[in-house]
Each structure stands twice: as C-alpha cells, then as structure tokens.
C-alpha cells in the first residue's frame, strides 16, 4: 500500500530525529499531513469503481474517515499536550497518523503508541534506578496513602531521578506496524 509506505517513511524520519535531537520537525509533519489529506480527498473526484479497484494499491481510507481520524486523534493529543506535557511534535505526528489511517485504525495506533511508550518509560526507569528502588518508593507511597490518606511528596532529587524522556515517535512507528501489518 502506497499510503502505508509513505506513513511508515515519514514516521521513520520522525523517529530518527526524535531519538537524535528530541525534536520532530515540522518539515516532515506538515507535508505528511497534507499528503494524507490529498490522497484521501482524491476519492471525492474519482469514480467509486476506480477507488474500489485501486484500494489495495493506494490504501486510502476515504476523505471522511481521514478527516475524522485527523480531528479526533489531534484533539486527543491536544488534551495530552495541555494536561500531560506531551510535546507539540508528538501532537502533530499522531494527528498525521490519524489522517493516514482514519478514525478506527488511527485511534488504535494512538492507544498502542501510549501503551508502548508507557512500557518504554517504565523500562528506562527500571534501567536507571533499579527495580528494587522503584518497589521501595512505591511501597512507601502505598503505606502513606493507607495510613494518612495522602501520598508523600517527592524531593527535588527524587523528581529529577523519576523524570524520563518519552520517545513517542519510535513507539508510533511500532504501533503502526502492529495495527497495519500484523
């Protein structure tokens, strides 16, 4: 499928730049979003027979599904941006994924991205701090909630140790493979 190949290429570039510089360039995201919309908006002017015949080759999802996927995935990511500190490049990346894949597969890829990102973040924490340290801190927090009904505050040093960079572009790349090719 041409559109899936294009999407994987764009997300692959975003993955490389995300890992190297912690940035996802607009020069990749905006043309990718425009390409997704152009591919799927083309179905308006093409005959239904042509669209059905070429669907396996092109991989379009239709203009309504593309726009709906873009808007819903974009709004979901915008909420994550505002409330959880997700980067703006990640918002644009997963908005583009929604435009390419449509609503259903876009949301599925988005959810897989967050599942994989959470696993990656936990793995990085265990690697950096050690499983025992994390278990002791979690147990201490649990006991505080049970005893006093509130959690303990973390020291500045503990907060710094717990802060982990989250690479969503590589997770999105794997999520697209899971959703589309697995």
C-alpha beads as a LAMMPS data file, in Angstrom:
LAMMPS data file: protein, C-alpha beads

182 atoms
181 bonds

1 atom types
1 bond types

-500.0 500.0 xlo xhi
-500.0 500.0 ylo yhi
-500.0 500.0 zlo zhi

Masses

1 110.0

Atoms # bond

1 1 1 0.000 0.000 0.000
2 1 1 1.381 3.318 -1.061
3 1 1 -0.144 5.372 1.752
4 1 1 1.108 2.995 4.473
5 1 1 4.592 3.015 2.940
6 1 1 4.508 6.809 2.890
7 1 1 3.313 6.914 6.507
8 1 1 5.998 4.481 7.670
9 1 1 8.658 6.544 5.877
10 1 1 7.501 9.799 7.471
11 1 1 7.249 8.282 10.942
12 1 1 10.651 6.633 10.396
13 1 1 12.211 10.047 9.749
14 1 1 10.406 11.431 12.795
15 1 1 11.759 8.526 14.852
16 1 1 15.340 9.247 13.851
17 1 1 15.059 12.961 14.608
18 1 1 13.200 12.294 17.865
19 1 1 15.927 9.973 19.108
20 1 1 18.782 12.207 17.937
21 1 1 17.544 15.652 18.889
22 1 1 14.288 15.187 20.833
23 1 1 12.548 17.132 18.047
24 1 1 10.059 16.124 15.368
25 1 1 10.459 18.638 12.540
26 1 1 7.525 20.481 11.030
27 1 1 9.206 19.974 7.637
28 1 1 8.213 16.302 7.944
29 1 1 4.851 16.606 9.691
30 1 1 3.086 19.275 7.622
31 1 1 3.845 17.767 4.198
32 1 1 2.875 14.360 5.589
33 1 1 -0.431 15.688 6.861
34 1 1 -1.060 17.403 3.517
35 1 1 -0.220 14.184 1.649
36 1 1 -2.601 12.140 3.806
37 1 1 -5.417 14.582 3.186
38 1 1 -4.646 14.863 -0.542
39 1 1 -4.570 11.096 -1.033
40 1 1 -7.864 10.638 0.754
41 1 1 -9.586 13.745 -0.643
42 1 1 -8.848 12.419 -4.124
43 1 1 -11.601 9.860 -3.578
44 1 1 -14.156 12.673 -3.923
45 1 1 -13.347 13.228 -7.595
46 1 1 -12.620 9.640 -8.585
47 1 1 -15.259 7.150 -9.598
48 1 1 -16.365 4.668 -6.973
49 1 1 -15.291 1.796 -9.224
50 1 1 -11.785 3.248 -9.588
51 1 1 -11.478 3.761 -5.827
52 1 1 -12.532 0.157 -5.135
53 1 1 -10.195 -1.248 -7.810
54 1 1 -7.176 0.705 -6.564
55 1 1 -7.871 0.465 -2.809
56 1 1 -5.356 -2.381 -2.196
57 1 1 -2.621 -0.490 -4.050
58 1 1 -3.205 3.046 -2.777
59 1 1 -4.591 2.220 0.662
60 1 1 -6.856 5.217 1.004
61 1 1 -9.425 5.307 3.771
62 1 1 -11.714 7.921 2.249
63 1 1 -11.924 11.607 2.892
64 1 1 -14.475 11.465 5.728
65 1 1 -12.562 8.830 7.674
66 1 1 -9.285 10.655 7.078
67 1 1 -10.646 13.986 8.327
68 1 1 -12.381 12.337 11.286
69 1 1 -9.220 10.434 12.227
70 1 1 -7.139 13.587 11.954
71 1 1 -9.527 15.656 14.088
72 1 1 -10.168 13.044 16.803
73 1 1 -6.516 11.957 17.129
74 1 1 -5.432 15.603 17.019
75 1 1 -7.881 16.638 19.738
76 1 1 -6.905 13.679 21.908
77 1 1 -3.240 14.626 21.551
78 1 1 -4.044 18.289 22.200
79 1 1 -5.575 17.270 25.535
80 1 1 -2.391 15.294 26.293
81 1 1 -0.329 18.351 25.319
82 1 1 -2.258 20.657 27.647
83 1 1 -2.618 18.373 30.658
84 1 1 0.313 15.950 30.479
85 1 1 3.137 17.852 28.797
86 1 1 3.348 15.807 25.593
87 1 1 5.457 17.616 23.003
88 1 1 3.974 19.579 20.121
89 1 1 5.789 17.411 17.587
90 1 1 4.137 14.337 19.060
91 1 1 0.742 16.040 18.696
92 1 1 1.381 16.718 15.007
93 1 1 2.819 13.238 14.466
94 1 1 -0.214 11.405 15.810
95 1 1 -2.582 13.821 14.086
96 1 1 -0.878 12.840 10.827
97 1 1 -1.198 9.161 11.733
98 1 1 -4.940 9.678 12.256
99 1 1 -5.210 11.366 8.848
100 1 1 -3.460 8.470 7.106
101 1 1 -5.179 5.616 8.945
102 1 1 -8.647 7.002 9.569
103 1 1 -10.576 7.066 12.816
104 1 1 -10.603 3.411 13.882
105 1 1 -7.047 2.468 12.974
106 1 1 -5.772 5.917 13.966
107 1 1 -7.153 5.574 17.495
108 1 1 -5.867 2.022 17.699
109 1 1 -2.385 3.193 16.680
110 1 1 -2.612 6.065 19.163
111 1 1 -3.511 3.705 22.014
112 1 1 -0.730 1.295 21.053
113 1 1 1.665 4.251 20.966
114 1 1 0.822 5.131 24.555
115 1 1 0.966 1.519 25.728
116 1 1 4.393 1.074 24.142
117 1 1 5.508 4.485 25.428
118 1 1 4.486 3.558 28.972
119 1 1 6.365 0.265 28.734
120 1 1 9.410 2.057 27.356
121 1 1 9.233 4.698 30.099
122 1 1 8.960 2.059 32.827
123 1 1 11.817 0.096 31.300
124 1 1 14.013 3.222 31.269
125 1 1 13.141 3.923 34.926
126 1 1 13.973 0.368 35.962
127 1 1 17.213 0.554 33.984
128 1 1 18.220 3.877 35.532
129 1 1 17.038 3.454 39.135
130 1 1 16.738 -0.283 39.574
131 1 1 13.654 -2.347 40.238
132 1 1 14.293 -2.515 43.989
133 1 1 14.443 1.282 44.377
134 1 1 11.194 1.697 42.462
135 1 1 9.455 -1.001 44.502
136 1 1 10.602 0.544 47.800
137 1 1 9.370 4.000 46.735
138 1 1 6.035 2.604 45.532
139 1 1 5.583 0.668 48.786
140 1 1 6.374 3.796 50.811
141 1 1 3.750 5.764 48.841
142 1 1 1.202 2.966 49.253
143 1 1 1.700 2.890 53.028
144 1 1 1.335 6.673 53.252
145 1 1 -1.966 6.545 51.368
146 1 1 -3.264 3.710 53.558
147 1 1 -2.160 5.334 56.831
148 1 1 -2.790 9.033 56.211
149 1 1 -4.967 9.090 53.124
150 1 1 -2.437 11.089 51.125
151 1 1 0.728 10.396 49.221
152 1 1 4.163 11.573 50.245
153 1 1 5.705 14.384 48.288
154 1 1 8.812 13.620 46.290
155 1 1 12.010 15.505 46.936
156 1 1 13.537 17.564 44.135
157 1 1 16.213 14.899 43.689
158 1 1 13.615 12.104 43.514
159 1 1 11.585 14.062 40.961
160 1 1 14.672 14.588 38.835
161 1 1 15.528 10.878 39.014
162 1 1 11.981 9.866 38.085
163 1 1 11.711 12.234 35.111
164 1 1 12.152 10.229 31.961
165 1 1 12.222 11.315 28.354
166 1 1 9.464 9.640 26.421
167 1 1 10.131 8.921 22.772
168 1 1 6.689 8.652 21.185
169 1 1 7.848 8.600 17.543
170 1 1 9.522 5.155 17.774
171 1 1 6.507 3.891 19.702
172 1 1 4.204 5.252 16.982
173 1 1 6.287 3.506 14.326
174 1 1 5.910 0.155 16.086
175 1 1 2.214 0.879 16.733
176 1 1 1.581 1.458 13.016
177 1 1 3.294 -1.831 12.198
178 1 1 1.141 -3.589 14.806
179 1 1 -2.100 -2.036 13.555
180 1 1 -1.490 -2.263 9.817
181 1 1 0.884 -5.120 9.150
182 1 1 0.443 -7.575 11.989

Bonds

1 1 1 2
2 1 2 3
3 1 3 4
4 1 4 5
5 1 5 6
6 1 6 7
7 1 7 8
8 1 8 9
9 1 9 10
10 1 10 11
11 1 11 12
12 1 12 13
13 1 13 14
14 1 14 15
15 1 15 16
16 1 16 17
17 1 17 18
18 1 18 19
19 1 19 20
20 1 20 21
21 1 21 22
22 1 22 23
23 1 23 24
24 1 24 25
25 1 25 26
26 1 26 27
27 1 27 28
28 1 28 29
29 1 29 30
30 1 30 31
31 1 31 32
32 1 32 33
33 1 33 34
34 1 34 35
35 1 35 36
36 1 36 37
37 1 37 38
38 1 38 39
39 1 39 40
40 1 40 41
41 1 41 42
42 1 42 43
43 1 43 44
44 1 44 45
45 1 45 46
46 1 46 47
47 1 47 48
48 1 48 49
49 1 49 50
50 1 50 51
51 1 51 52
52 1 52 53
53 1 53 54
54 1 54 55
55 1 55 56
56 1 56 57
57 1 57 58
58 1 58 59
59 1 59 60
60 1 60 61
61 1 61 62
62 1 62 63
63 1 63 64
64 1 64 65
65 1 65 66
66 1 66 67
67 1 67 68
68 1 68 69
69 1 69 70
70 1 70 71
71 1 71 72
72 1 72 73
73 1 73 74
74 1 74 75
75 1 75 76
76 1 76 77
77 1 77 78
78 1 78 79
79 1 79 80
80 1 80 81
81 1 81 82
82 1 82 83
83 1 83 84
84 1 84 85
85 1 85 86
86 1 86 87
87 1 87 88
88 1 88 89
89 1 89 90
90 1 90 91
91 1 91 92
92 1 92 93
93 1 93 94
94 1 94 95
95 1 95 96
96 1 96 97
97 1 97 98
98 1 98 99
99 1 99 100
100 1 100 101
101 1 101 102
102 1 102 103
103 1 103 104
104 1 104 105
105 1 105 106
106 1 106 107
107 1 107 108
108 1 108 109
109 1 109 110
110 1 110 111
111 1 111 112
112 1 112 113
113 1 113 114
114 1 114 115
115 1 115 116
116 1 116 117
117 1 117 118
118 1 118 119
119 1 119 120
120 1 120 121
121 1 121 122
122 1 122 123
123 1 123 124
124 1 124 125
125 1 125 126
126 1 126 127
127 1 127 128
128 1 128 129
129 1 129 130
130 1 130 131
131 1 131 132
132 1 132 133
133 1 133 134
134 1 134 135
135 1 135 136
136 1 136 137
137 1 137 138
138 1 138 139
139 1 139 140
140 1 140 141
141 1 141 142
142 1 142 143
143 1 143 144
144 1 144 145
145 1 145 146
146 1 146 147
147 1 147 148
148 1 148 149
149 1 149 150
150 1 150 151
151 1 151 152
152 1 152 153
153 1 153 154
154 1 154 155
155 1 155 156
156 1 156 157
157 1 157 158
158 1 158 159
159 1 159 160
160 1 160 161
161 1 161 162
162 1 162 163
163 1 163 164
164 1 164 165
165 1 165 166
166 1 166 167
167 1 167 168
168 1 168 169
169 1 169 170
170 1 170 171
171 1 171 172
172 1 172 173
173 1 173 174
174 1 174 175
175 1 175 176
176 1 176 177
177 1 177 178
178 1 178 179
179 1 179 180
180 1 180 181
181 1 181 182
